[in-house]
Every structure is written in structure tokens, then in C-alpha cells.
Amino acid sequence: MDTANTAKTGIILILVLFASGCVSEAIYHPSLFVQSTPADIGCAYEDISLETSDTVRISGWWVPATRSRGTVLFCHGNAGNIGDRLDTVKIIHDLGLDVLIFDYRGYGNSSGSPTEHGTYLDAEAAYEYLITEKRSDPRQIILWGRSLGGAIAARTAAHHPGGLVIIESSFTSLKDLVGDHLRWVPSWLLSRYAYDTRAYLQNITCPILIIHSRDDEIVPFHHGKSLYDSISGQKRFLELRGSHNFGFMDSRAVYEAFLDAFIRHYGKQSEEFSR
């Protein structure tokens, strides 16, 4: 099935779930089986297991760079698990960055079931692991989220110090995104879910990179522009071409070059980001 048909099928499924009142099932699409590991792309890694503040056990990978110039805490999107993000792990690794990538509760080998508050606690546990176990300097941490993970990364950065923030293919808020696709959905159905990326960005003081594809068929391009426009501090915007899930790969050369330039430029504020 091609990308366009896959996206259409996914949107139809979400329509059905919202229509039946299954909001959680419409938002979260976890896969339990982790079919690949960083070893499959030639990267050394460490399996990690973390306990959240509400005693949920989550799993992830620590993938160190050969010569590290910083550390990425990566928050993935709403579907699959960390085993589906090896292209991203490889790109981050090749940029000379360590990466901690983790699965939210209910995804992959993590226990529990996903909720908005729960995903925030999961990211908090991953951040604390970097600080306490890896002894990472907060100025050296890049909080990076894609799609749903953009809201989670933004919220984490709003509550904890970091060096840089990257928000990729994300929405201004869940309510705004649902309103774009499903205007008939009553507001009370979303009363337990906010994922208000734009609001969290207002409390971030470090430089922020917003990345979005003009061709994004799931999160319209105007969400990325609205996020960018809402930021009063240091910011950059990278426009990609390609689909929601594969725009970063379709635009890989531009994507990697811009990321490297962003880290080099703004990393000058902290020696930890220099090679």
C-alpha cells in the first residue's frame, strides 16, 4: 500500500474511532513487538528500563555517539514503537549525538496504558535518567519530538532546562488538529486531552527549531508555521517536502544539513555542543 493510501486508511480509522467515542484508541496506536534494534543499523546500544514517578516501567535504548557533541532525548509519534525509528536513530548518531529514545507506556516493551499525563511522566523519567545516570549537563540536552512527540518534548522542555529544542511535524494542539479534520467532533470528547504544544513553547527559553513539511497530509503545514510564529525567543524554521511520516527521509540531505547547522550555530552558546 502506498503512503497516500496508508494515510487515508489511517484517517478513516480515526474517524470511526472518534465517532464511536473511543478517543484514546483514536490517539494512540502502539505496537507491542519491537522487531528491530540499533544493532541492525550498526550502532552499539544499551537496553534501558526506567520507572516513572507513578511506578510504571518503561523501556528504551541508549545509543552513544562515537565522539559526542550533545545528547538527544527523542520523543516519537503516536504509532508503532522505538523499533520503527531506526532511520532517525541513525541520523542522530551520524550527527555526532548520543540519543536516548524510549517507548511510552503501553508501547513496545513498556508496561501500562497510554494517557496524556502518563506520556509526560514517561518523558520526565527519561530526562531524569539522563541527568542522574548519564550525568548529562542540561545545557547539552536536545529535547526533540516528532508529531505527538513534539507536544511531549515541548512540555518537558517547558519544565526542565535544556540546550536546544526541536519540534518536528507537530500540531499546535490536539483540539486544533482534530478541528482541521473532524469539525463535527464535540469538544467534550477531547476534554481529557490537550497536548497543547503552542502553550508549552511559550515557557521555553532555549533556541527552538520547528520542522514541517508543506506536503504533510496528517498535520497541515499551517500548524508548523503557527508554532513558529508563536515563539518570541531564538528560533529557526525548516520546510521539508514529503509525507507526514517520511518527509524527513524524502528531504534527508537538506534535513541533515540544516540540523547540523542549527546545532553548530546555537551550540556556540555552550562549549558542550562543539565537536
C-alpha positions, 0 to 999 in steps of 0.5 A: 500500500502506498503512503497516500493510501496508508494515510487515508486508511489511517484517517478513516480509522480515526474517524470511526474511532472518534465517532464511536467515542473511543478517543484514546484508541483514536490517539494512540496506536502502539505496537507491542513487538519491537522487531528491530534494534540499533544493532541492525543499523550498526550502532552499539546500544544499551537496553534501558528500563526506567520507572516513572514517578507513578511506578510504571516501567518503561523501556528504551535504548541508549545509543552513544555517539562515537565522539559526542557533541550533545545528547538527544532525548527523542520523543516519537509519534503516536504509532508503532514503537522505538523499533520503527525509528531506526532511520532517525536513530541513525541520523542522530548518531551520524550527527555526532549525538548520543540519543536516548529514545524510549517507548511510552507506556503501553508501547513496545516493551513498556508496561501500562496504558497510554494517557496524556499525563502518563506520556509526560511522566514517561518523558520526565523519567527519561530526562531524569535518567539522563541527568542522574545516570548519564550525568548529562549537563542540561545545557547539552540536552536536545529535547526533540519530538516528532508529531505527538512527540513534539507536544511531549518534548515541548512540555518537558522542555517547558519544565526542565532546562535544556540546550536546544529544542526541536519540534518536528511535524507537530500540531499546535494542539490536539483540539486544533488538529482534530478541528482541521479534520473532524469539525463535527467532533464535540469538544467534550470528547477531547476534554481529557486531552490537550497536548497543547504544544503552542502553550508549552513553547511559550515557557521555553527559553532555549533556541527552538527549531520547528520542522514541517513539511508543506506536503504533510497530509496528517498535520497541515503545514499551517500548524508548523508555521503557527508554532513558529510564529508563536515563539518570541525567543531564538528560533529557526524554521525548516520546510521539508517536502514529503509525507507526514511520516517520511518527509524527513527521509524524502528531504534527508540531505537538506534535513541533515544539513540544516540540523547540523547547522542549527546545532553548530550555530546555537551550540556556540552558546555552550562549549558542550555542543562543539565537536 
